[in-house]
Amino acid sequence: MMLKVLTLKADLQAAEYVIISSDTEQSDHIIARGSTFYQGQNFTITYSKTPLVGDLNYGVALFVSTIEFGPYVNSVCLSTMSSNLDGNTTSISNLDIENGYKVNSGCSSKIPEKENHITTLLIDTYFYERYGDMLTISFGQNVYMGLITYDEIVVEDVGDIEINFSSDGSVVGAGFEIIQKYVSCTCGPSVVKVPCNGSVYLTVTETINSYSYCSNMNCSFSIVREETCSDLQLNLEASVTLRMFSNDSLIIKVNGEPSESFTGSIHSNKTMDFTSDAKVEIDFISRNTNAKFYPAPYVMLRVFIGAGDNDQGSPTPSPENFTSSTESSSLSPENFASSTESSSLSTESSSFSPESSSLSSESSTSPNSGSNLSPGLSSILLVFSIILLIEKV
């Protein structure tokens, strides 16, 4: 039998240690982070604990499971193109909510480069074992591992992209789903007409269902009202996060003079209103960048007259929660990577837990009942049986 020990936490004092011993191997220290495999039939895990009054942050958390041997099977990930107007969105997935993916299996998908477009990737769903199973994105000599984030990312000017998923021989989960979009690098229509009863969502590019943009864009937009309501007040709500380290800018002009400007990667929400005789224009410039893989920027402008209750031309996803005042919050840079080195996008907030990876969470339906246990559920039960062997020295 082979045992896998996944270390979720190992915060030890100087004199503390965690070791594992078996009937076929010598004792070995358990590593601080990651998965380790051991041969044998009977195992003992020993944790030496130094009493420390008033500090509960130190300790060990291990997830233990048996390994199932068998041939590795690789297939093509399921790809489904959406039915939206421009057909630029594809779902790449191995999701199986009922049964989960198989042990010792994987899938791959190739995303071809598209001329005059960038590619955006959104990890919409992920239920798989951290430090055991792996979802990666690669292009050229670059491999980004542990792709776990709910933030959209941009891949720009890198050629074809490969998405790969692989599982080991123990815990399984429901799988993953990535939403992939091609975003045009051509500016949207230069004249934006606002209806009397409704609103218009203005995006920088001609891709109507994305708020991202490309490098080296220079776009100008004029906002006009429908003729029958040209004497009414115009309203604009802006939600903007520009790229980091890029010197991109968005400027809103009134009668030819700058009124509001957005620069840098600080997220800002602003609300503006303009008199009926105001001439409103928007200038957007994006600079060149050496980054090839970075958090997606976000530029969304909603323009309306009056209450603007009946939205028209709203892209997907719809914007939410606009405010009437200016707000700022820092764009998290954890997932930013511009070099050719391997980079990890795995975050602590995405930590693997047995519940999420074994299809036993409330959000998933387990097909197993009675004594027919899935590999994931068997592993969870094994945790408790092996933890009984832990000794406190």
FIMARDREN-110703 format. One line per 3 residues: their letters; for each residue x, z, y of N, C-alpha, C. Coordinates in steps of 0.02 Angstrom, whole numbers. Layout:
<pts>
A) X Z Y X Z Y X Z Y; ...;
</pts>
This chain:
<pts>
MML) 43 0 -60 0 0 0 44 0 62; 20 -31 115 55 -29 179 10 4 231; 40 48 270 4 85 321 27 62 390;
KVL) -20 54 435 -3 37 505 -21 97 548; 28 118 590 18 173 636 21 144 707; -34 149 742 -39 125 810 -36 185 857;
TLK) 15 187 899 24 244 945 -13 230 1009; -66 267 1021 -105 260 1083 -76 304 1138; -48 360 1119 -18 405 1168 36 446 1134;
ADL) 94 454 1167 147 496 1141 186 524 1199; 156 573 1232 188 608 1288 217 673 1262; 283 673 1250 315 730 1217 363 766 1263;
QAA) 371 832 1251 422 871 1283 490 853 1251; 544 877 1283 611 859 1260 624 878 1187; 598 935 1166 612 959 1098 559 939 1047;
EYV) 509 902 1067 455 884 1022 470 818 987; 435 808 931 444 745 895 383 733 851; 375 669 831 323 649 783 357 606 730;
IIS) 353 626 667 384 588 614 332 573 560; 346 520 521 304 502 464 349 496 403; 325 522 347 363 517 284 315 493 229;
SDT) 344 459 180 304 434 124 341 445 59; 309 429 3 341 439 -62 391 385 -78; 396 332 -37 443 278 -51 494 267 4;
EQS) 485 298 62 530 288 118 552 354 147; 611 354 180 634 413 214 592 425 277; 598 486 302 560 503 363 583 461 421;
DHI) 537 445 465 553 402 522 514 426 582; 546 423 641 512 441 702 461 387 721; 403 408 742 352 360 764 367 340 836;
IAR) 366 275 849 384 250 915 331 269 967; 352 268 1029 309 293 1083 250 247 1097; 256 182 1087 202 136 1104 205 75 1058;
GST) 149 56 1028 148 -3 986 130 13 914; 136 -37 871 119 -30 800 181 -30 757; 181 12 704 235 14 656 205 15 586;
FYQ) 239 -18 538 212 -25 470 257 14 421; 224 45 370 260 87 322 234 72 252; 281 70 203 264 60 133 255 127 99;
GQN) 210 130 50 202 190 11 130 201 -12; 119 256 -47 52 274 -70 27 338 -37; 72 385 -23 53 448 8 97 459 70;
FTI) 65 478 124 100 484 188 86 552 220; 136 577 255 128 639 293 154 627 364; 112 643 413 131 637 483 141 708 510;
TYS) 200 721 539 217 787 564 229 784 638; 196 829 674 202 833 747 227 903 765; 286 908 795 311 972 817 289 984 888;
KTP) 255 1038 900 226 1053 965 260 1113 996; 286 1104 1057 315 1159 1094 262 1189 1140; 246 1254 1132 194 1284 1174 211 1278 1248;
LVG) 163 1255 1287 174 1248 1359 111 1270 1394; 114 1327 1426 55 1356 1457 36 1317 1520; -29 1302 1527 -55 1273 1588 -46 1198 1596;
DLN) -21 1162 1545 -12 1090 1550 -41 1058 1487; -96 1022 1496 -129 991 1439 -117 916 1435; -73 889 1476 -62 817 1478 -17 792 1422;
YGV) 18 836 1388 64 815 1336 28 815 1269; 47 768 1226 16 765 1160 25 697 1128; -7 688 1071 -1 627 1032 -71 604 1011;
ALF) -81 537 1015 -143 507 989 -123 446 948; -139 448 884 -122 394 837 -185 366 806; -184 300 793 -237 268 754 -205 238 692;
VST) -229 259 634 -197 242 571 -244 199 529; -217 145 500 -258 101 459 -217 70 404; -249 49 350 -215 13 296 -213 -61 313;
IEF) -163 -96 285 -154 -167 296 -179 -206 236; -218 -257 249 -243 -301 197 -199 -364 195; -168 -378 138 -125 -436 132 -166 -498 112;
GPY) -142 -555 134 -176 -617 117 -147 -674 157; -165 -736 141 -138 -793 178 -165 -795 250; -122 -817 295 -142 -823 366 -179 -889 375;
VNS) -236 -886 408 -278 -945 418 -286 -957 493; -266 -1016 517 -274 -1033 588 -323 -1090 595; -361 -1089 649 -412 -1140 661 -414 -1156 735;
VCL) -456 -1202 754 -467 -1219 825 -520 -1172 853; -505 -1142 911 -555 -1099 943 -617 -1140 961; -673 -1106 962 -735 -1139 981 -734 -1154 1056;
STM) -747 -1216 1075 -749 -1237 1145 -817 -1267 1160; -850 -1241 1211 -917 -1265 1229 -918 -1279 1304; -933 -1341 1322 -936 -1359 1393 -1004 -1340 1421;
SSN) -1005 -1313 1481 -1067 -1293 1512 -1107 -1353 1535; -1169 -1342 1551 -1213 -1397 1572 -1224 -1397 1647; -1176 -1366 1686 -1186 -1366 1758 -1176 -1436 1787;
LDG) -1186 -1443 1852 -1190 -1509 1882 -1126 -1550 1875; -1068 -1518 1885 -1006 -1557 1883 -970 -1552 1817; -996 -1512 1770 -968 -1510 1703 -895 -1488 1700;
NTT) -875 -1442 1744 -804 -1423 1748 -789 -1358 1711; -838 -1329 1678 -830 -1262 1649 -836 -1265 1573; -788 -1232 1539 -787 -1230 1466 -778 -1158 1442;
SIS) -814 -1140 1390 -806 -1075 1357 -760 -1084 1297; -705 -1046 1295 -659 -1046 1238 -664 -979 1203; -679 -979 1138 -700 -916 1108 -687 -916 1032;
NLD) -683 -855 1004 -688 -845 932 -740 -791 917; -786 -780 963 -835 -725 957 -878 -732 895; -885 -677 860 -933 -671 805 -961 -600 809;
IEN) -1014 -591 847 -1041 -525 860 -1065 -491 796; -1092 -529 750 -1120 -500 689 -1065 -478 640; -1015 -520 628 -967 -507 575 -896 -493 599;
GYK) -879 -513 661 -811 -506 685 -766 -560 657; -707 -568 687 -659 -616 660 -627 -587 597; -592 -629 561 -562 -609 497 -492 -579 508;
VNS) -470 -538 461 -401 -515 463 -356 -573 445; -293 -570 468 -243 -622 454 -269 -691 472; -298 -696 532 -325 -760 553 -308 -771 627;
GCS) -320 -831 649 -308 -847 719 -342 -911 739; -340 -925 803 -366 -989 828 -326 -1009 890; -327 -1072 905 -290 -1099 963 -332 -1152 997;
SKI) -319 -1161 1062 -355 -1211 1101 -309 -1238 1154; -310 -1303 1165 -269 -1335 1215 -311 -1355 1275; -287 -1337 1335 -321 -1356 1397 -278 -1409 1431;
PEK) -300 -1471 1431 -259 -1524 1461 -255 -1516 1537; -199 -1534 1566 -192 -1535 1638 -237 -1589 1667; -269 -1576 1724 -313 -1624 1757 -285 -1639 1826;
ENH) -277 -1702 1841 -246 -1722 1904 -286 -1698 1964; -250 -1673 2014 -280 -1649 2077 -328 -1591 2066; -315 -1551 2016 -355 -1492 2001 -310 -1434 1982;
ITT) -333 -1373 1993 -303 -1314 1963 -349 -1290 1907; -323 -1247 1865 -363 -1218 1810 -371 -1143 1823; -433 -1119 1818 -445 -1047 1822 -468 -1022 1754;
LLI) -447 -961 1739 -465 -929 1675 -494 -860 1689; -550 -845 1659 -582 -780 1665 -593 -752 1596; -562 -695 1580 -573 -662 1515 -640 -627 1519;
DTY) -692 -661 1497 -759 -635 1506 -777 -581 1455; -750 -586 1394 -764 -538 1341 -702 -529 1298; -686 -466 1281 -632 -456 1233 -645 -392 1194;
FYE) -648 -400 1128 -653 -344 1081 -604 -358 1025; -542 -334 1033 -493 -342 980 -441 -286 986; -401 -279 934 -357 -221 928 -295 -229 973;
RYG) -286 -182 1018 -227 -182 1059 -165 -164 1018; -109 -197 1033 -45 -188 998 -47 -214 926; -104 -239 904 -108 -267 837 -125 -340 840;
DML) -185 -356 864 -205 -425 874 -183 -446 944; -176 -511 954 -146 -535 1016 -179 -598 1042; -195 -597 1107 -220 -656 1143 -167 -676 1194;
TIS) -144 -738 1191 -91 -761 1236 -109 -826 1270; -78 -838 1328 -81 -902 1361 -9 -925 1370; 3 -989 1358 71 -1015 1363 70 -1084 1395;
FGQ) 124 -1099 1431 135 -1166 1459 210 -1174 1468; 236 -1231 1446 308 -1240 1449 343 -1187 1407; 391 -1153 1437 428 -1100 1403 399 -1031 1419;
NVY) 344 -1027 1454 314 -964 1475 261 -942 1425; 263 -879 1405 212 -850 1362 189 -785 1393; 126 -780 1409 98 -719 1438 57 -685 1383;
MGL) 78 -624 1365 49 -589 1307 3 -532 1330; -40 -512 1285 -85 -457 1300 -133 -474 1356; -162 -533 1352 -204 -559 1405 -269 -521 1407;
ITY) -271 -464 1443 -331 -422 1447 -344 -407 1520; -394 -439 1548 -412 -426 1618 -480 -457 1631; -519 -423 1673 -583 -451 1694 -577 -490 1759;
DEI) -516 -498 1785 -505 -535 1846 -490 -608 1830; -516 -654 1871 -502 -724 1862 -429 -738 1882; -396 -781 1845 -327 -799 1861 -323 -875 1870;
VVE) -273 -896 1908 -261 -967 1922 -197 -988 1887; -199 -1046 1855 -139 -1078 1827 -133 -1145 1862; -77 -1155 1897 -71 -1212 1942 -7 -1251 1928;
DVG) -14 -1317 1920 43 -1363 1917 92 -1344 1861; 66 -1335 1800 109 -1315 1744 104 -1362 1684; 64 -1414 1688 52 -1457 1630 -3 -1428 1586;
DIE) -3 -1447 1522 -54 -1423 1476 -45 -1348 1462; -101 -1316 1447 -103 -1244 1434 -126 -1232 1363; -95 -1183 1329 -114 -1165 1261 -143 -1094 1261;
INF) -202 -1086 1232 -232 -1020 1220 -226 -1006 1145; -197 -948 1128 -188 -930 1057 -212 -859 1044; -244 -850 987 -265 -783 965 -243 -774 893;
SSD) -217 -713 877 -197 -699 808 -215 -627 791; -235 -615 729 -251 -548 706 -205 -529 649; -193 -464 643 -152 -440 587 -197 -423 528;
GSV) -172 -382 482 -209 -369 421 -252 -307 421; -267 -278 480 -307 -217 478 -370 -224 521; -373 -189 576 -435 -182 615 -457 -249 644;
VGA) -522 -262 642 -550 -322 673 -600 -303 726; -619 -351 767 -668 -341 819 -713 -401 825; -753 -402 878 -800 -458 888 -764 -521 911;
GFE) -707 -513 947 -670 -572 969 -665 -575 1044; -654 -635 1071 -644 -645 1142 -681 -707 1166; -691 -711 1231 -717 -771 1263 -683 -780 1330;
IIQ) -655 -839 1342 -623 -857 1405 -664 -912 1438; -681 -902 1502 -715 -953 1541 -663 -992 1580; -656 -1056 1563 -606 -1099 1595 -640 -1149 1642;
KYV) -613 -1155 1702 -639 -1203 1750 -584 -1248 1777; -601 -1309 1792 -560 -1353 1832 -586 -1350 1904; -542 -1334 1951 -562 -1330 2021 -527 -1385 2059;
SCT) -566 -1425 2094 -538 -1482 2130 -495 -1459 2188; -444 -1499 2204 -401 -1486 2262 -421 -1528 2322; -481 -1556 2320 -508 -1595 2376 -555 -1550 2416;
CGP) -551 -1554 2482 -594 -1514 2525 -668 -1532 2514; -712 -1483 2526 -783 -1496 2523 -806 -1536 2583; -871 -1554 2586 -897 -1593 2642 -881 -1560 2709;
SVV) -861 -1601 2758 -839 -1574 2822 -897 -1552 2866; -956 -1578 2855 -1016 -1558 2893 -1062 -1519 2847; -1077 -1457 2867 -1121 -1414 2827 -1185 -1403 2866;
KVP) -1241 -1429 2839 -1305 -1424 2873 -1344 -1365 2844; -1366 -1320 2889 -1401 -1259 2869 -1476 -1270 2875; -1515 -1258 2822 -1587 -1267 2826 -1620 -1212 2868;
CNG) -1679 -1227 2894 -1714 -1178 2936 -1737 -1118 2895; -1753 -1130 2833 -1779 -1077 2791 -1734 -1069 2729; -1679 -1037 2736 -1635 -1030 2678 -1563 -1021 2700;
SVY) -1518 -1031 2653 -1447 -1022 2667 -1406 -1071 2628; -1344 -1080 2650 -1297 -1125 2617 -1234 -1085 2601; -1207 -1095 2540 -1143 -1064 2522 -1088 -1116 2530;
LTV) -1041 -1100 2572 -986 -1146 2587 -925 -1125 2548; -900 -1170 2506 -837 -1159 2470 -785 -1207 2497; -721 -1188 2492 -668 -1228 2521 -663 -1296 2487;
TET) -666 -1298 2420 -657 -1360 2384 -725 -1392 2370; -723 -1453 2343 -785 -1487 2326 -815 -1461 2261; -780 -1416 2226 -807 -1386 2165 -856 -1331 2185;
INS) -920 -1344 2174 -972 -1301 2204 -979 -1234 2168; -953 -1227 2107 -963 -1163 2071 -899 -1123 2065; -854 -1130 2115 -793 -1091 2115 -776 -1071 2186;
YSY) -750 -1010 2195 -729 -986 2261 -653 -989 2269; -618 -1019 2221 -546 -1023 2224 -524 -1085 2263; -458 -1096 2267 -432 -1155 2302 -362 -1169 2279;
CSN) -333 -1226 2301 -267 -1248 2280 -216 -1237 2335; -154 -1249 2319 -101 -1250 2369 -106 -1314 2411; -78 -1312 2471 -71 -1370 2515 -137 -1403 2533;
MNC) -186 -1362 2550 -250 -1388 2573 -256 -1377 2649; -288 -1424 2682 -301 -1420 2754 -371 -1446 2766; -419 -1401 2774 -490 -1419 2776 -522 -1395 2841;
SFS) -567 -1435 2867 -606 -1416 2927 -680 -1428 2913; -721 -1382 2938 -793 -1385 2926 -830 -1373 2992; -883 -1411 3004 -927 -1401 3061 -995 -1377 3035;
IVR) -1021 -1323 3064 -1086 -1295 3044 -1140 -1320 3091; -1191 -1352 3065 -1246 -1378 3107 -1312 -1353 3078; -1362 -1348 3121 -1429 -1328 3100 -1472 -1390 3090;
EET) -1525 -1381 3050 -1575 -1433 3047 -1606 -1443 3115; -1627 -1505 3129 -1651 -1521 3196 -1710 -1479 3217; -1753 -1461 3171 -1815 -1425 3189 -1803 -1352 3206;
CSD) -1742 -1326 3194 -1728 -1256 3211 -1661 -1250 3247; -1643 -1300 3284 -1578 -1299 3318 -1574 -1248 3374; -1632 -1219 3393 -1632 -1170 3447 -1630 -1098 3421;
LQL) -1621 -1088 3355 -1621 -1021 3326 -1550 -995 3314; -1545 -929 3308 -1480 -897 3297 -1453 -915 3228; -1388 -925 3225 -1353 -940 3162 -1316 -878 3139;
NLE) -1318 -864 3074 -1285 -806 3045 -1234 -828 2992; -1180 -791 2988 -1128 -807 2939 -1102 -743 2907; -1099 -742 2841 -1070 -686 2804 -1010 -712 2765;
ASV) -953 -680 2773 -891 -702 2742 -863 -649 2695; -842 -671 2636 -808 -627 2589 -744 -663 2568; -687 -637 2588 -625 -675 2584 -568 -633 2556;
TLR) -533 -659 2505 -470 -633 2481 -423 -692 2473; -372 -696 2514 -325 -751 2509 -268 -733 2461; -228 -782 2445 -173 -771 2396 -119 -727 2426;
MFS) -86 -689 2382 -30 -648 2403 31 -690 2418; 70 -669 2467 135 -699 2484 129 -774 2498; 75 -796 2529 63 -868 2535 56 -893 2607;
NDS) 41 -849 2655 28 -869 2725 -32 -915 2731; -79 -910 2685 -142 -948 2692 -183 -918 2750; -228 -958 2778 -268 -932 2834 -336 -967 2836;
LII) -385 -929 2860 -452 -956 2873 -473 -931 2942; -490 -978 2985 -507 -962 3055 -577 -988 3070; -619 -944 3098 -686 -963 3120 -684 -971 3196;
KVN) -702 -1030 3220 -698 -1046 3291 -768 -1052 3321; -775 -1030 3383 -838 -1037 3420 -822 -1074 3485; -854 -1132 3493 -843 -1174 3552 -768 -1191 3560;
GEP) -736 -1203 3503 -666 -1225 3504 -615 -1169 3507; -637 -1106 3515 -590 -1050 3520 -595 -1005 3459; -538 -980 3433 -539 -935 3375 -581 -873 3389;
SES) -625 -856 3342 -667 -796 3348 -650 -744 3296; -640 -765 3234 -620 -720 3179 -568 -756 3138; -520 -718 3110 -469 -748 3068 -457 -704 3007;
FTG) -440 -736 2951 -425 -702 2888 -355 -725 2867; -311 -677 2855 -244 -692 2830 -224 -638 2780; -178 -654 2735 -154 -605 2687 -203 -592 2631;
SIH) -184 -548 2585 -222 -536 2524 -267 -475 2527; -278 -448 2586 -325 -393 2594 -396 -420 2593; -437 -394 2548 -506 -419 2543 -547 -396 2603;
SNK) -584 -442 2632 -624 -426 2692 -694 -454 2686; -743 -415 2705 -812 -437 2713 -830 -433 2787; -855 -487 2815 -874 -487 2885 -941 -522 2894;
TMD) -980 -498 2943 -1043 -529 2961 -1041 -549 3034; -1062 -610 3049 -1059 -635 3117 -1126 -669 3134; -1144 -670 3198 -1202 -709 3220 -1184 -748 3283;
FTS) -1216 -805 3291 -1199 -851 3345 -1262 -874 3381; -1257 -881 3446 -1314 -904 3485 -1330 -977 3469; -1389 -999 3490 -1412 -1066 3472 -1368 -1121 3502;
DAK) -1334 -1107 3557 -1293 -1159 3589 -1220 -1156 3567; -1203 -1111 3519 -1133 -1104 3498 -1115 -1160 3449; -1056 -1188 3458 -1028 -1237 3412 -981 -1200 3364;
VEI) -1000 -1197 3300 -962 -1158 3251 -922 -1204 3205; -858 -1191 3200 -813 -1230 3158 -769 -1183 3117; -746 -1207 3060 -704 -1167 3016 -643 -1209 2996;
DFI) -584 -1180 3005 -522 -1212 2985 -490 -1171 2929; -470 -1206 2876 -437 -1173 2819 -372 -1209 2803; -319 -1170 2794 -253 -1197 2775 -224 -1155 2719;
SRN) -202 -1188 2666 -165 -1153 2612 -95 -1183 2608; -46 -1141 2598 24 -1162 2597 48 -1174 2526; 107 -1200 2521 139 -1209 2456 160 -1141 2429;
TNA) 161 -1135 2363 182 -1072 2331 222 -1088 2268; 270 -1045 2253 308 -1052 2191 272 -1021 2131; 220 -983 2145 183 -950 2091 145 -1002 2050;
KFY) 146 -994 1986 110 -1039 1940 53 -1003 1905; 53 -936 1908 5 -896 1869 -10 -834 1910; -69 -829 1939 -81 -776 1987 -156 -761 1992;
PAP) -174 -702 2019 -245 -685 2028 -280 -736 2072; -340 -755 2053 -376 -805 2091 -395 -780 2160; -385 -820 2212 -410 -802 2278 -486 -810 2280;
YVM) -515 -788 2335 -589 -788 2339 -608 -803 2411; -640 -861 2422 -664 -879 2489 -737 -900 2482; -783 -860 2507 -854 -875 2503 -886 -862 2571;
LRV) -918 -912 2598 -952 -906 2662 -1026 -923 2652; -1069 -878 2673 -1142 -889 2670 -1167 -898 2741; -1199 -955 2753 -1224 -971 2820 -1300 -977 2816;
FIG) -1335 -945 2862 -1408 -947 2860 -1437 -938 2929; -1501 -955 2935 -1539 -947 2997 -1594 -896 2984; -1602 -847 3028 -1653 -797 3018 -1635 -753 2959;
AGD) -1686 -736 2918 -1676 -692 2861 -1637 -725 2805; -1644 -792 2800 -1607 -827 2748 -1625 -806 2678; -1690 -796 2665 -1710 -769 2601 -1707 -821 2545;
NDQ) -1720 -883 2561 -1723 -935 2510 -1657 -972 2506; -1612 -947 2464 -1545 -977 2459 -1550 -1048 2432; -1508 -1092 2460 -1503 -1160 2436 -1431 -1176 2424;
GSP) -1418 -1208 2368 -1350 -1229 2353 -1305 -1172 2332; -1333 -1118 2306 -1291 -1061 2286 -1250 -1078 2225; -1183 -1071 2228 -1142 -1085 2170 -1146 -1028 2121;
TPS) -1118 -1037 2063 -1116 -986 2011 -1045 -960 2005; -1032 -894 2004 -1082 -840 2007 -1106 -827 2077; -1166 -799 2085 -1192 -785 2152 -1156 -727 2183;
PEN) -1142 -729 2248 -1109 -673 2281 -1155 -613 2285; -1125 -554 2291 -1163 -492 2291 -1140 -445 2346; -1186 -403 2367 -1169 -344 2408 -1131 -359 2471;
FTS) -1160 -399 2515 -1129 -408 2580 -1143 -348 2623; -1097 -335 2671 -1106 -279 2716 -1110 -304 2787; -1135 -262 2831 -1142 -281 2901 -1081 -260 2942;
STE) -1032 -232 2910 -972 -212 2945 -911 -239 2909; -854 -234 2941 -792 -258 2912 -765 -206 2864; -748 -230 2801 -721 -185 2751 -657 -215 2725;
SSS) -610 -173 2705 -547 -197 2676 -529 -155 2616; -502 -189 2566 -475 -154 2508 -418 -195 2480; -368 -161 2453 -309 -196 2430 -324 -236 2366;
LSP) -298 -297 2364 -302 -336 2303 -249 -311 2255; -270 -292 2196 -223 -265 2148 -175 -319 2123; -110 -306 2128 -61 -357 2109 -35 -352 2037;
ENF) -67 -309 1995 -38 -297 1930 -31 -361 1889; -80 -407 1897 -79 -465 1853 -45 -525 1884; -9 -514 1941 25 -569 1975 91 -583 1941;
ASS) 104 -646 1927 169 -665 1897 188 -733 1922; 247 -741 1951 269 -805 1977 333 -830 1946; 366 -791 1904 429 -811 1875 417 -844 1808;
TES) 470 -866 1775 466 -899 1710 476 -850 1653; 477 -785 1668 485 -736 1616 419 -718 1586; 420 -691 1524 359 -667 1493 334 -607 1532;
SSL) 268 -604 1539 238 -550 1579 178 -523 1543; 167 -458 1546 110 -426 1514 55 -415 1563; -6 -436 1543 -64 -423 1585 -107 -367 1556;
STE) -81 -331 1508 -120 -278 1477 -120 -217 1522; -179 -189 1536 -184 -132 1580 -210 -72 1542; -195 -13 1569 -217 48 1536 -292 54 1533;
SSS) -326 25 1582 -399 29 1582 -429 -11 1525; -389 -56 1495 -412 -96 1440 -388 -69 1374; -369 -5 1372 -340 24 1312 -384 14 1252;
FSP) -351 -3 1197 -387 -11 1134 -416 55 1111; -476 53 1089 -506 111 1057 -538 88 992; -536 129 940 -564 108 876 -637 88 882;
ESS) -674 121 927 -745 106 931 -757 34 952; -717 9 1001 -730 -57 1027 -705 -111 981; -654 -98 940 -624 -150 899 -653 -153 829;
SLS) -695 -107 811 -721 -106 743 -793 -128 740; -819 -155 795 -888 -176 798 -937 -120 787; -915 -58 800 -960 -2 790 -988 24 856;
SES) -974 -10 912 -1000 12 976 -1073 -7 981; -1107 25 1030 -1178 12 1037 -1192 -59 1060; -1143 -90 1092 -1155 -157 1117 -1148 -209 1062;
STS) -1124 -191 1002 -1116 -238 948 -1158 -215 889; -1179 -263 849 -1219 -248 790 -1176 -255 728; -1166 -202 692 -1126 -205 632 -1168 -230 574;
PNS) -1141 -278 536 -1178 -304 479 -1171 -260 418; -1129 -209 422 -1114 -169 363 -1158 -108 360; -1179 -90 301 -1217 -30 291 -1202 -2 222;
GSN) -1221 60 211 -1207 90 147 -1134 94 133; -1112 70 73 -1042 74 54 -1003 11 69; -1035 -40 98 -1001 -102 114 -968 -97 182;
LSP) -906 -74 183 -872 -60 246 -828 -118 266; -829 -134 331 -783 -185 357 -714 -156 360; -661 -201 365 -593 -174 372 -586 -127 431;
GLS) -619 -142 487 -615 -99 545 -643 -30 532; -703 -28 500 -735 37 488 -695 77 436; -667 42 385 -626 77 337 -567 109 370;
SIL) -540 74 420 -482 101 455 -500 163 493; -558 164 524 -578 222 563 -586 283 517; -617 273 459 -625 329 413 -557 353 390;
LVF) -509 307 383 -443 325 360 -407 368 412; -423 357 475 -393 399 527 -405 472 512; -466 489 499 -483 559 489 -451 587 426;
SII) -447 547 373 -418 573 311 -343 584 319; -309 541 357 -237 549 365 -221 603 416; -262 608 467 -249 660 516 -250 730 485;
LLI) -285 736 429 -286 800 394 -216 819 369; -172 769 362 -105 782 337 -57 802 392; -78 797 455 -33 815 510 -18 889 509;
EKV) 45 905 513 66 975 511 91 995 580; 79 1054 598 103 1081 662 160 1130 648; 219 1111 672 278 1151 656 290 1202 711;
</pts>
